[in-house]
Structure formats: C-alpha cells, structure tokens
Amino acid sequence: MNHALPTLHDIEAAAQVVYREFAPTPQYRWATLSARLGADCWVKHENHTPVGAFKVRGGLTYFDQLRQHGQLPREVISATRGNHGQSIGLAARAHGVACTIVVPRGNSVEKNAAMRALGVTLVEHGDDFQASREHAMQLARERGAHMVPSYHADLVRGVSTYWWEFFRAVPSLDVVYVPIGQGSGACSAIAAKLALRSRVRIVGVISAHATTYADSLAAGRVVEAPVTTVLADGMACRVADAEALDVMAPHLERIVQVSDTEVAQAMRMLFADTHNVAEGAGAASFAAAWQERESLKGAVVGTTLSGGNIDSSALAAVLAGG
C-alpha cells in the first residue's frame, strides 16, 4: 500500500507548512548515551515543538489539506491521550475552527491543561483511548462535526517531515527505533525512508502492556489487546489501525516490546544524560535500543524523544525510583 504514503514532493511541501509554525527540531549525538550503548546514539528531539511532541506536524498538514480542498469545517472533534489533541487544537485555532477533544477519565492533568490553553473544549469519557474514540465519533455524528482520526494519510504527510529531517541530517544511520501508538510515527518513518531511498532499518517499538500492533502484525489482521500500561499513555492503544498495519507489515524489520519498568529506566537515563524530559512513550525508543544494546555495538543508532509531556508528579516519581 505504498500509494497511501506521501512522496518526497509531498513531504517537502508539508515541511513548508510545518515551518510556518516552527523550525526543524534538533538531532544530537549524545556522548553519554553513546557510551552507554557502545554505539553512536542520535536523539531526534521532537520534544522541542510548540506542543512538546511530534504530533503537531500532522495536525498542521491535516488542516492545510482541508483548507486547500475548501473543506474546513466549523467544528472538529477527535480523541486523544494528549499529544494528538494538542496538535489538533493548535491547528484548529490557527484556522479559526472550533475544536472538541475527548479524553479518557483520569487522563494526564497537564496534557488536559495544555489542550484547554489552546482553546480546546475537553470532554472526559471512558476508561481508555478506544472508549474515548468511539464517543468522539458518536459526538461528531450527532453534531455534524468533522471527526479527525488518529491515523490518516494527511497526518502521516506532516509527521513524515520529522523523519525526513532526521534521515537527511544523519544519512549514516543504520537503524532507528520508532514508538508505535496509533501508527502515524512508524508509517511516517517508512514514508521518509522510501522517499529518500535510505538504507536505514526501521524497528517498531510497542508497550509490552499494549500489544495490539505486535499481535496484529503476527496474525496478519487487527487483533484487539488489553491495555495495562501505566506510564506509556502515548502507546496505550487497544485496537490497531488496519491501514497503518498494511503500511508497516512489509517495512518494519521487527517489533520490540518494552515494559513500563524499562521505559522508566530509559526516562531516567535520558534525563541524566541529556537533561531532557521524556514522557513514557517518548522514552520507548531509547528503551528498545537499550534492550538490544548487545547487538548494536559500533552501529549508528537513531532514537526519538517523541514527546516530553508527562505530569510533574509522575516525572518526580520516576526520577525518584530506580
């Protein structure tokens, strides 16, 4: 299903849309992380965007495509654990579109506050992302609003710009570790690799406590799986996206599962070595590289700090742990 992925021309055009809001994010080779891994460890800092996570790129291009096709609605509705909602909120505000976001009960206090600050009307419903998503779809039908999905070609178009930046900046990358939530990150890495004809190997990373993507890729169809992760809310997906699976299946080298314990350890290492805050899903990429460090000796390894939005109290607990 490569036809569903953005071309190099699409990605370059998307970058111009993204750069109206912020500059390319940095990627650094951190000496201390590299020493730990016994490999050249590069970190792509997607925590350095206006919403502290990579998703904002997708929201910007999604709305730009609506605008280009004369389809800007009066209201959009979506569901999130936080970063997708901030992305949609920021882009909706920029286009003068009302935005309602559904989050699960007990969602991150600080992510909720960030969404409200962007003008989002927040609705708390359900015990997990999937329940919130189903409620959002129902609200959109009732109100005649536009439902923004968590995975869509126009979201991938924007998110691809971050991997395009990374692969161009560090063409020597041997392997990159890509966290998988609803799939836009992994599919955009694949899109950028194909567009640039890169030889980099792409390894998907999921939470060991949210295995729908691993189970679905193994079965060749969508397999629902329970979600019990406490820390990696950005990867807390119960039902894989079929379209994303079609893109991933031929192109991911493998899937690595990381536990909350491993994610917490990676958060502490990233903080100690880079003094950047990683949320759970934001540390999953390095957690997977750390798990596989014996096989990475001497390689050029790409990791992504895909988001830094974790509640202060949760971060304090993680840093105090271990």
C-alpha positions as CSV (number, residue, x, y, z in Angstrom):
1,M,0.0,0.0,0.0
2,N,2.9,2.4,-0.7
3,H,0.5,4.5,-2.8
4,A,-1.1,5.7,0.5
5,L,2.3,7.1,1.6
6,P,3.5,10.7,0.9
7,T,6.1,11.1,-1.8
8,L,9.3,13.1,-1.5
9,H,7.4,16.0,-3.1
10,D,4.6,15.7,-0.6
11,I,7.0,15.6,2.3
12,E,8.9,18.7,1.1
13,A,5.6,20.6,0.6
14,A,4.5,19.5,4.1
15,A,7.7,20.8,5.6
16,Q,6.9,24.3,4.3
17,V,3.6,24.1,6.1
18,V,5.2,22.9,9.3
19,Y,8.0,25.5,9.1
20,R,5.5,28.4,9.2
21,E,5.0,27.4,12.8
22,F,8.4,26.3,14.0
23,A,11.9,25.4,12.7
24,P,13.2,21.9,12.2
25,T,13.9,20.2,15.5
26,P,17.4,19.3,16.5
27,Q,19.1,15.9,16.5
28,Y,22.2,15.4,18.6
29,R,24.7,12.6,19.1
30,W,24.8,12.4,22.9
31,A,28.2,11.2,24.1
32,T,26.9,9.7,27.4
33,L,24.1,7.8,25.7
34,S,26.5,6.6,23.1
35,A,28.9,5.4,25.8
36,R,26.1,3.5,27.5
37,L,25.1,1.8,24.2
38,G,28.6,1.2,22.8
39,A,27.2,2.8,19.6
40,D,26.7,6.2,18.1
41,C,23.4,7.2,19.7
42,W,21.5,10.0,18.0
43,V,18.3,11.5,19.5
44,K,15.8,13.4,17.4
45,H,14.3,16.0,19.8
46,E,10.6,16.1,18.9
47,N,10.0,17.3,22.5
48,H,11.2,20.7,21.1
49,T,8.0,21.6,19.2
50,P,5.3,24.1,20.3
51,V,3.3,21.3,21.9
52,G,6.3,19.3,23.1
53,A,5.7,16.3,20.8
54,F,5.9,15.3,17.2
55,K,2.2,15.1,16.5
56,V,1.8,18.8,15.9
57,R,3.3,18.3,12.4
58,G,0.4,16.1,11.4
59,G,-2.3,18.4,12.7
60,L,-0.8,21.3,10.7
61,T,-0.7,19.4,7.4
62,Y,-4.2,17.8,8.0
63,F,-5.8,21.2,8.4
64,D,-3.8,22.6,5.5
65,Q,-5.1,19.9,3.2
66,L,-8.7,20.6,4.4
67,R,-8.1,24.3,3.6
68,Q,-6.6,23.6,0.2
69,H,-9.6,21.5,-0.7
70,G,-12.1,24.1,0.6
71,Q,-13.3,21.7,3.2
72,L,-12.6,23.5,6.5
73,P,-15.4,22.6,8.9
74,R,-16.9,24.8,11.6
75,E,-16.0,22.2,14.2
76,V,-13.7,19.3,14.6
77,I,-13.8,16.5,17.1
78,S,-11.2,14.0,18.0
79,A,-10.0,11.7,20.8
80,T,-6.6,11.5,22.4
81,R,-4.4,10.7,25.4
82,G,-2.9,14.2,24.9
83,N,-0.4,14.9,22.2
84,H,-2.7,14.3,19.2
85,G,-5.3,16.5,20.9
86,Q,-2.8,19.3,21.4
87,S,-1.8,19.0,17.7
88,I,-5.4,19.2,16.5
89,G,-6.2,22.0,19.0
90,L,-3.3,24.2,17.8
91,A,-4.1,23.7,14.1
92,A,-7.8,24.2,14.6
93,R,-7.2,27.5,16.5
94,A,-4.8,28.7,13.7
95,H,-7.7,28.1,11.2
96,G,-10.5,29.5,13.3
97,V,-12.2,26.2,13.7
98,A,-13.9,25.1,17.0
99,C,-12.3,22.0,18.5
100,T,-13.7,19.4,20.9
101,I,-11.4,16.7,22.2
102,V,-12.5,13.6,24.1
103,V,-10.0,12.1,26.7
104,P,-10.4,9.1,29.0
105,R,-11.2,9.7,32.7
106,G,-8.0,10.1,34.7
107,N,-6.1,11.5,31.8
108,S,-2.9,13.5,32.3
109,V,-3.7,16.7,34.2
110,E,-1.0,18.7,32.4
111,K,-1.9,17.4,28.9
112,N,-5.5,18.3,29.6
113,A,-4.5,21.8,30.8
114,A,-2.3,22.3,27.7
115,M,-5.3,21.4,25.4
116,R,-7.6,23.8,27.2
117,A,-5.0,26.6,26.9
118,L,-5.1,26.0,23.1
119,G,-8.9,26.7,23.2
120,V,-10.0,23.1,23.1
121,T,-13.3,22.1,24.7
122,L,-12.4,19.0,26.7
123,V,-14.8,16.1,27.3
124,E,-13.8,13.3,29.7
125,H,-15.4,10.0,28.7
126,G,-14.5,6.3,29.0
127,D,-11.7,4.3,30.8
128,D,-9.3,4.1,27.8
129,F,-8.5,5.7,24.5
130,Q,-10.7,3.3,22.5
131,A,-13.8,4.2,24.5
132,S,-13.0,7.9,24.1
133,R,-12.5,7.4,20.4
134,E,-15.9,5.7,20.0
135,H,-17.6,8.5,22.0
136,A,-15.9,11.2,19.8
137,M,-17.2,9.5,16.7
138,Q,-20.7,9.5,18.1
139,L,-20.5,13.2,19.1
140,A,-19.3,14.1,15.6
141,R,-22.2,12.3,14.0
142,E,-24.7,14.0,16.4
143,R,-23.3,17.4,15.9
144,G,-22.4,17.2,12.2
145,A,-18.8,17.9,13.1
146,H,-15.7,16.7,11.3
147,M,-14.1,13.7,13.1
148,V,-10.3,13.9,12.9
149,P,-8.9,10.3,13.1
150,S,-5.8,9.3,14.9
151,Y,-4.3,7.8,11.7
152,H,-4.8,9.4,8.3
153,A,-2.7,9.9,5.2
154,D,-2.7,13.7,5.8
155,L,-1.4,13.2,9.3
156,V,1.4,10.9,8.1
157,R,2.2,13.6,5.5
158,G,3.2,16.0,8.2
159,V,4.7,13.6,10.6
160,S,7.0,12.3,7.8
161,T,8.8,15.7,7.9
162,Y,10.5,14.8,11.2
163,W,12.0,11.6,9.8
164,W,12.9,13.3,6.6
165,E,14.8,15.9,8.7
166,F,16.5,13.1,10.7
167,F,17.5,10.9,7.8
168,R,18.9,13.9,5.8
169,A,20.8,15.2,8.8
170,V,22.3,11.8,9.7
171,P,22.5,9.8,6.5
172,S,24.8,7.3,8.2
173,L,22.0,5.9,10.4
174,D,22.0,2.1,10.4
175,V,18.8,1.6,12.5
176,V,16.1,3.7,14.0
177,Y,13.7,2.7,16.8
178,V,10.2,4.1,16.3
179,P,7.5,4.0,19.0
180,I,4.0,2.9,17.9
181,G,0.8,4.4,19.3
182,Q,-1.8,4.6,16.5
183,G,0.8,4.3,13.8
184,S,1.5,7.7,12.3
185,G,5.1,7.8,13.7
186,A,6.1,4.4,12.3
187,C,4.4,4.8,9.0
188,S,5.9,8.3,8.5
189,A,9.4,6.8,9.2
190,I,8.7,4.3,6.4
191,A,7.5,7.0,4.1
192,A,10.6,9.1,4.7
193,K,12.9,6.1,4.2
194,L,11.2,5.2,0.9
195,A,11.1,8.8,-0.3
196,L,14.8,9.3,0.4
197,R,15.8,5.8,-0.7
198,S,17.5,5.4,2.6
199,R,19.1,2.0,3.7
200,V,18.1,2.6,7.4
201,R,16.4,-0.3,9.2
202,I,13.2,0.6,11.0
203,V,12.3,-1.2,14.2
204,G,8.9,-0.7,15.7
205,V,8.5,-0.3,19.5
206,I,5.4,-1.0,21.5
207,S,4.5,-1.2,25.1
208,A,4.6,-4.7,26.5
209,H,1.4,-3.7,28.2
210,A,-0.4,-2.7,24.9
211,T,0.3,-5.4,22.3
212,T,-2.3,-4.9,19.6
213,Y,0.2,-3.9,17.0
214,A,2.6,-6.9,17.7
215,D,-0.4,-9.3,17.8
216,S,-2.0,-7.9,14.7
217,L,1.3,-7.9,12.6
218,A,1.9,-11.5,13.7
219,A,-1.7,-12.5,12.8
220,G,-2.0,-10.5,9.6
221,R,-5.2,-8.9,10.8
222,V,-6.4,-6.5,13.5
223,V,-6.3,-8.2,16.9
224,E,-7.6,-6.3,19.9
225,A,-5.4,-6.5,23.0
226,P,-6.0,-5.2,26.6
227,V,-4.0,-2.1,27.7
228,T,-2.4,-2.1,31.1
229,T,0.5,0.3,30.7
230,V,0.6,3.0,33.4
231,L,3.5,5.0,32.1
232,A,3.4,4.9,28.3
233,D,0.0,6.6,27.7
234,G,1.0,7.6,24.2
235,M,1.2,3.9,23.2
236,A,-1.9,2.8,25.1
237,C,-3.8,1.6,22.0
238,R,-6.3,-1.3,22.3
239,V,-7.2,-1.7,18.6
240,A,-4.6,-1.4,15.9
241,D,-5.4,0.7,12.7
242,A,-5.8,-1.6,9.7
243,E,-4.5,0.9,7.3
244,A,-1.4,1.5,9.4
245,L,-0.8,-2.2,9.7
246,D,-0.8,-2.5,5.9
247,V,1.9,0.1,5.6
248,M,4.1,-1.4,8.5
249,A,3.9,-5.0,7.6
250,P,6.4,-5.1,4.7
251,H,8.7,-2.4,6.0
252,L,9.3,-2.9,9.8
253,E,12.3,-5.1,10.4
254,R,10.8,-6.3,13.7
255,I,8.8,-5.2,16.8
256,V,10.4,-4.7,20.2
257,Q,8.3,-4.7,23.3
258,V,9.3,-2.5,26.3
259,S,7.9,-2.8,29.8
260,D,6.9,0.2,32.0
261,T,10.0,-0.7,34.1
262,E,12.2,-0.4,31.1
263,V,10.5,2.8,30.0
264,A,11.0,4.4,33.4
265,Q,14.7,3.4,33.3
266,A,15.1,5.0,29.9
267,M,13.4,8.2,31.1
268,R,16.0,8.4,33.9
269,M,18.9,7.7,31.6
270,L,17.6,10.4,29.1
271,F,17.2,12.9,31.9
272,A,20.6,12.2,33.4
273,D,22.5,12.2,30.0
274,T,20.6,14.9,28.1
275,H,18.6,16.8,30.8
276,N,15.6,16.5,28.6
277,V,12.2,15.3,30.0
278,A,10.7,12.3,28.2
279,E,7.2,11.1,28.7
280,G,6.7,7.4,28.7
281,A,6.1,6.9,25.0
282,G,8.9,9.5,24.4
283,A,11.4,7.3,26.1
284,A,10.3,4.0,24.5
285,S,12.6,4.4,21.5
286,F,15.7,4.6,23.7
287,A,14.3,1.8,26.0
288,A,14.2,-0.5,23.0
289,A,17.7,0.4,21.9
290,W,19.0,-0.2,25.4
291,Q,17.2,-3.6,25.5
292,E,19.1,-4.5,22.2
293,R,22.4,-2.9,23.1
294,E,24.5,-6.1,22.8
295,S,23.6,-6.3,19.1
296,L,24.2,-2.6,18.4
297,K,27.9,-2.3,19.1
298,G,29.6,0.1,16.7
299,A,26.3,0.9,14.9
300,V,24.8,4.3,14.2
301,V,21.6,4.2,16.1
302,G,18.7,6.7,15.8
303,T,16.2,7.2,18.7
304,T,13.4,9.7,19.0
305,L,12.4,11.6,22.1
306,S,9.0,11.8,20.5
307,G,7.3,13.8,23.4
308,G,8.1,15.3,26.7
309,N,4.6,15.8,28.1
310,I,4.4,14.0,31.4
311,D,2.8,15.3,34.6
312,S,5.3,16.8,37.1
313,S,4.2,14.4,39.8
314,A,4.6,11.3,37.6
315,L,8.1,12.5,36.4
316,A,9.1,13.1,40.1
317,A,8.1,9.6,41.0
318,V,10.0,8.1,38.0
319,L,13.2,10.1,38.7
320,A,13.0,9.2,42.4
321,G,12.6,5.5,41.5
322,G,15.2,3.0,40.4
